[in-house]
Amino acid sequence: MTEINKEKSVYLFVHGRKDLYDTARNLLVENGFSSDKIISARSNEVG
């Protein structure tokens, strides 16, 4: 199984579904990702 480095930043894509952002962010936090490392991805900005 692949190891996931939870210390790195995560770009969260919700493809315009702002109603899904909080749910997805909360699930990431519940699974060990730091909330300050979750970045809202934008199509006009390169990450």
C-alpha positions as CSV (number, residue, x, y, z in Angstrom):
1,M,0.0,0.0,0.0
2,T,1.2,3.5,-0.8
3,E,2.2,5.8,2.1
4,I,0.6,9.2,2.1
5,N,2.7,12.1,3.5
6,K,0.2,14.0,5.6
7,E,2.7,16.7,6.4
8,K,2.6,18.1,2.8
9,S,0.2,20.7,1.5
10,V,-3.0,19.4,-0.1
11,Y,-4.8,21.2,-2.9
12,L,-8.6,20.7,-2.6
13,F,-10.5,20.8,-5.9
14,V,-14.3,20.9,-5.7
15,H,-14.9,22.0,-9.3
16,G,-17.2,24.9,-8.4
17,R,-19.2,22.9,-5.9
18,K,-18.7,25.2,-2.9
19,D,-21.3,23.2,-1.0
20,L,-18.8,20.3,-0.9
21,Y,-15.8,22.3,0.3
22,D,-16.5,22.1,4.1
23,T,-17.4,18.4,3.9
24,A,-14.3,17.5,2.0
25,R,-12.1,19.7,4.2
26,N,-13.5,18.1,7.4
27,L,-12.9,14.6,6.0
28,L,-9.3,15.4,5.3
29,V,-8.8,16.8,8.8
30,E,-10.5,13.7,10.3
31,N,-8.1,11.5,8.4
32,G,-5.0,13.3,9.8
33,F,-4.3,16.2,7.5
34,S,-3.6,19.6,9.1
35,S,-6.3,22.2,8.3
36,D,-3.7,24.9,7.7
37,K,-2.1,22.7,5.0
38,I,-5.3,22.3,3.0
39,I,-5.3,24.9,0.1
40,S,-8.4,25.7,-1.9
41,A,-7.3,25.1,-5.5
42,R,-8.1,27.7,-8.2
43,S,-8.0,27.2,-11.9
44,N,-6.4,30.5,-12.5
45,E,-3.5,29.9,-10.0
46,V,-0.8,27.4,-10.4
47,G,0.0,25.4,-7.2
